[in-house]
């Protein structure tokens, strides 16, 4: 599957709903919660990439400063 803004957006919305519509007093230390919020955004984004990125690198036909690139093509995902 390719990257999808709707899937990523929904995942972010669902994961971050725990932070929404809360009194600051309910959250405790606001700086700790801000850091946790940012870490959750990063986690959801990274997991979306790992689950949905498709890699396809041709083995030939690319050009680098030293000349044409040769080798084996590869496909796969990121872990």
Backbone bond lengths (Angstrom), bond angles and torsions (degrees), N, CA, C in turn:
res aa  C-N    CA-C-N  psi(-1)  N-CA   C-N-CA  omega(-1)  CA-C   N-CA-C  phi
1 X - - - 1.443 - - 1.520 108.71 -
2 X 1.292 116.87 143.64 1.466 121.88 177.93 1.529 110.08 -84.79
3 X 1.322 115.54 167.65 1.464 120.02 176.05 1.521 109.16 -60.21
4 X 1.324 116.74 144.99 1.461 121.26 -175.34 1.526 109.56 -141.96
5 X 1.318 116.20 118.06 1.468 120.64 -178.31 1.521 112.07 -64.05
6 X 1.328 117.13 -32.60 1.462 119.94 -179.03 1.528 111.17 -69.63
7 X 1.330 116.61 -42.57 1.465 120.12 178.22 1.524 110.05 -66.56
8 X 1.340 117.20 -47.18 1.462 120.72 179.59 1.527 110.40 -62.36
9 X 1.315 116.80 -45.20 1.466 120.08 -179.92 1.516 112.43 -60.47
10 X 1.321 117.11 -42.34 1.466 121.41 178.95 1.522 110.87 -66.71
11 X 1.345 116.78 -41.75 1.465 120.11 177.74 1.527 111.43 -61.72
12 X 1.333 116.66 -43.40 1.473 120.23 176.91 1.522 111.07 -62.00
13 X 1.305 115.63 -46.86 1.472 120.83 179.71 1.526 110.90 -57.19
14 X 1.322 116.43 -48.03 1.468 120.44 -177.93 1.518 112.32 -65.41
15 X 1.325 117.70 -44.56 1.457 120.94 -178.00 1.529 112.46 -68.78
16 X 1.319 116.54 -33.33 1.462 119.75 -174.84 1.522 113.44 -92.11
17 X 1.313 116.81 -2.34 1.466 119.54 -179.46 1.522 111.82 -62.09
18 X 1.330 117.44 -22.18 1.458 121.09 177.96 1.528 111.27 -63.18
19 X 1.325 117.52 -25.00 1.467 121.49 -178.08 1.533 112.70 -91.18
20 X 1.319 117.42 -13.34 1.461 121.02 -172.97 1.526 112.19 -81.45
21 X 1.321 114.95 150.14 1.468 123.00 174.06 1.519 112.82 53.77
22 X 1.308 116.26 43.16 1.461 121.54 178.19 1.523 109.15 -115.98
23 X 1.303 115.70 146.09 1.450 121.28 169.95 1.515 107.98 -72.99
24 X 1.297 117.15 145.10 1.461 119.98 177.68 1.526 109.72 -57.86
25 X 1.328 116.72 -36.67 1.467 120.01 179.67 1.532 111.50 -62.18
26 X 1.331 117.19 -32.95 1.465 120.97 179.70 1.522 111.45 -69.32
27 X 1.319 116.32 -29.93 1.457 120.69 -174.56 1.520 113.19 -80.64
28 X 1.292 117.81 -23.51 1.461 120.01 -175.24 1.513 109.73 88.87
29 X 1.312 116.59 -139.86 1.462 121.75 -178.76 1.526 110.01 -66.34
30 X 1.320 116.56 114.50 1.463 121.94 -174.02 1.529 112.15 -63.38
31 X 1.321 117.99 -36.25 1.464 120.21 179.70 1.527 111.06 -67.12
32 X 1.314 117.32 -39.17 1.467 120.44 176.09 1.527 110.44 -62.67
33 X 1.316 116.52 -40.60 1.467 120.68 -179.48 1.521 111.56 -70.35
34 X 1.319 117.87 -35.73 1.470 120.39 176.22 1.522 110.83 -63.20
35 X 1.344 115.75 -43.32 1.455 119.88 178.23 1.527 110.70 -64.32
36 X 1.315 117.47 -43.64 1.458 121.68 177.78 1.528 111.07 -61.21
37 X 1.328 116.55 -40.75 1.468 122.64 177.53 1.530 110.31 -59.41
38 X 1.330 117.33 -48.01 1.468 121.42 -179.80 1.515 111.59 -65.49
39 X 1.316 117.19 -39.71 1.464 120.22 178.01 1.525 110.88 -64.17
40 X 1.335 117.38 -37.06 1.452 120.83 179.05 1.525 110.56 -66.44
41 X 1.337 117.46 -40.62 1.469 120.94 176.16 1.531 109.55 -59.45
42 X 1.328 116.59 -46.90 1.464 120.87 -179.77 1.526 110.94 -61.93
43 X 1.322 117.24 -42.81 1.462 121.25 -179.41 1.528 111.69 -62.21
44 X 1.324 116.54 -46.76 1.471 120.18 -179.72 1.523 110.24 -63.35
45 X 1.326 117.42 -41.15 1.462 121.52 -179.89 1.532 110.94 -64.49
46 X 1.330 116.72 -47.14 1.466 121.10 -179.59 1.528 110.61 -62.47
47 X 1.319 117.43 -44.44 1.464 120.51 179.43 1.528 111.06 -63.30
48 X 1.335 116.85 -36.59 1.470 120.23 177.43 1.524 110.43 -64.47
49 X 1.322 116.74 -43.32 1.468 120.01 177.27 1.519 111.19 -61.85
50 X 1.329 117.06 -47.69 1.452 120.65 -178.30 1.531 111.67 -61.14
51 X 1.317 116.90 -35.13 1.465 120.53 -177.00 1.525 112.77 -82.54
52 X 1.346 117.92 -22.49 1.457 118.53 -168.45 1.523 116.82 -125.05
53 X 1.330 118.56 -12.40 1.460 119.39 -178.81 1.521 109.62 -72.09
54 X 1.310 115.04 135.67 1.460 121.22 175.42 1.523 107.77 -117.53
55 X 1.317 116.81 124.78 1.455 122.12 -177.98 1.525 108.70 -103.11
56 X 1.322 115.83 132.84 1.455 120.93 176.25 1.523 107.38 -143.32
57 X 1.321 116.37 103.58 1.462 122.08 -177.50 1.525 108.34 -114.64
58 X 1.324 117.32 117.72 1.463 118.78 179.11 1.524 110.94 -70.38
59 X 1.310 115.73 148.92 1.468 120.12 -179.92 1.509 112.98 -81.79
60 X 1.312 117.82 -24.47 1.457 121.17 179.75 1.516 109.02 -135.63
61 X 1.306 116.01 165.90 1.450 120.60 177.55 1.516 114.29 96.60
62 X 1.314 117.45 -8.82 1.455 120.47 176.23 1.522 108.88 -88.28
63 X 1.323 115.99 155.18 1.466 120.03 179.15 1.523 108.79 -124.83
64 X 1.306 116.16 131.38 1.455 123.53 176.56 1.521 107.89 -116.56
65 X 1.344 118.83 168.99 1.467 120.48 -179.27 1.528 113.88 -54.23
66 X 1.328 117.69 -30.23 1.457 120.64 -178.75 1.515 113.93 -86.36
67 X 1.308 118.08 -1.82 1.458 121.48 -178.72 1.513 111.53 129.10
68 X 1.308 115.60 -163.04 1.462 121.26 -177.40 1.527 110.95 -68.40
69 X 1.311 115.09 147.61 1.462 121.64 177.73 1.524 108.13 -94.90
70 X 1.309 116.68 135.87 1.457 120.95 175.73 1.516 108.54 -128.23
71 X 1.289 116.09 160.11 1.460 119.79 178.69 1.507 110.44 148.37
72 X 1.313 115.43 -163.80 1.457 121.57 -178.63 1.531 110.02 -94.84
73 X 1.320 115.09 142.72 1.459 117.99 174.81 1.526 108.74 -77.90
74 X 1.314 116.31 160.14 1.449 119.99 178.98 1.518 110.44 -145.98
75 X 1.290 115.67 151.17 1.456 122.30 173.04 1.516 106.57 -134.99
76 X 1.297 117.14 164.07 1.453 119.20 178.02 1.501 112.62 160.59
77 X 1.307 114.80 -160.10 1.460 122.94 -179.16 1.523 108.80 -131.14
78 X 1.324 117.04 175.93 1.456 120.55 175.52 1.515 108.58 -103.39
79 X 1.308 116.15 143.46 1.466 120.69 179.04 1.508 110.27 -113.61
